[in-house]
Amino acid sequence: MEIEEDEERRRQRKLEEALEVKSLRRIISAYLNYPEAAEEDVRRYEKSFKKLPPAHKALLPHYPSKFKNLRRCISLNSYFIFTMLQAFEPPLDMSQDVDGCKDPHLENFEHGHCHSEERNASSCQSVSTSGRMCCSNHAQACSQEKSNIMSNPTTEEVKSEQQHEPIFGSGAGEVENKNEIAECCSNDVADSNGNAFSSPHDWLDPSLQLNVPLVDVDKVRCIIRNIVRDWAAEGEKERNQCYKPILEELDALFPNRSKESPPACLVPGAGLGRLALEISCLGFISQGNEFSYYMMICSSFILNHTETTGQWTIYPWIHSNCNSLSDNDQLRPVLIPDIHPASAGITEGFSMCGGDFVEVYNDSSQIGVWDAVVTCFFIDTAHNIIEYIEIISRILKEGGVWINFGPLLYHFADMYGQEDDMSIELSLEDVKKIAFHYGFKLEKEQTIETTYTTNPRSMMQNHYHAAFWTMRKKRTTTT
């Protein structure tokens, strides 16, 4: 009986890893599909322009030049993306032939999960004082001596239900674009027709590239905007609105931080890692937790492979022609990063841990580990926000603090189509009541107006009235 159970567990692990590899390939393919999808947009703009009557077309003599400049910007964004992918070390064997797997268990597993979420291998990355993050094997635990932080999760990435046709084919403009990218990427070579890239990484081989839905490529564009928020001078205003109140609160709540035994702070939903890094620089053992491999690939590159400030140039605002004050605003470059992470003064023990928050931290090894938990634009990512609050309470030490900043724009509120869909969408009043039930006491609360990955020069600005609070976990009274 035990032999059969062991065999079943091994088969299940193999199937899960195969699905994780398949999902990671899809994410990498979304990055690789970025130039094709962006080029298709430019061709669409050109097609509309050509339909104008000659008299109207004559009023826009600069448009052909604009299209050329858009292609140049796409090429430079692609250069950054491909350089980032070349630096990525997958925590899984990406050479597995997962498509050839005929096991019916895998088919059932995919149908049960893949359409509503992407499963990623867990990984934990620790950053030393030199700023170097190391990505562990997905089956290994992430540990830190001082805070006894452990994780061995299976990660889940939420995927939109919106479906698009796959991206196929290549046009003349695309070939030109790839040639231009190949010229500036020393490790990327186009073939004689300019239709392919070679790479020292087998998993970046064009033959392994998948045709992914456009919604996946939209996530890549979202990452580019997130880079501005976290790692560009242009994102400083948003960081001051969101991160600065958190950092000031942590600084005030832990005034006598010890270098020998720093307080430990967890940052779930850490995104591209800037807030977690800033908390580390304050003198905390800081761990960012992030479930999205889109985010993790990018944050690892910026944190590990940046050699100087302003090393990379990206064009984050080129993907929309709407609400632009001028073409120059739309085409303006953004230099990243605005600081050199390795020289920022991080505290030893800074790490980024990949995995679903519930799966990673709903573990007995996490009970009472953390002095502080910081959630910024995070708690509304839950299927069940009550579970998030319960886990936050459990992993905090008695007397530990929970600092929250963000709205309640529940991520699963508009997702339908599966019987097991779940989205608990509480009011702010109910969220606080649940927190009180799990032993929290409100110490500070205010509303702060902010934006999120917003183009500061756009004619349209979406503003949140974010809830900002500090709650403390009550100490157990003994009689």
Disulfide bonds with the S-S distance in Angstrom:
Cys124-Cys142 2.00
